[in-house]
Amino acid sequence: MKPQTLDEIYQQYVQDIYRYLRSLCQDHHAAEDLMQETFYRAYMYLEDCKDEKIKPWLFRVAYNAWVDYTRKEKRSIVQGEGYFQGLAHPETTEGTLLRQERWEEMTVDVSQLPERQRHALLLHDWHGLSYREAADIMEVGLSQYKILIFRARQQLRELEQRRNER
């Protein structure tokens, strides 16, 4: 297998990394910034990564960039965060609204999970990493990872069930 250039790696994984970061930080602009930070860091340390392990390695770099971002954000106060989210989208249709409502319900449910359960779920179910790759990214054993993802799915089912009972 020939070594890939950073441009080839970027083209191959940019969408996966963006979706992962978007699901972590719930902010399009922050996800874009973090995605660029991820690939900047990847550029700096690409020679340290084995070709067959690029995707999990990039997710690890993205996760670390997100951790750094959240630490920095805890030190600052954001005002008026929900203002732009409340503005209507000009291309709204009934189908779009229903999809958006379902997506928002899922996002709220996932955001209510404990942090480690949320990360476990996002890495495997939303971003397609294997249990082993996700466990390595989270720096936990495989059995601990399986427990985290089981509990996350169980809690999501309970939240969905409660919503349906209303």
Beta strands, then each sheet from edge to edge (+ up, - down):
end
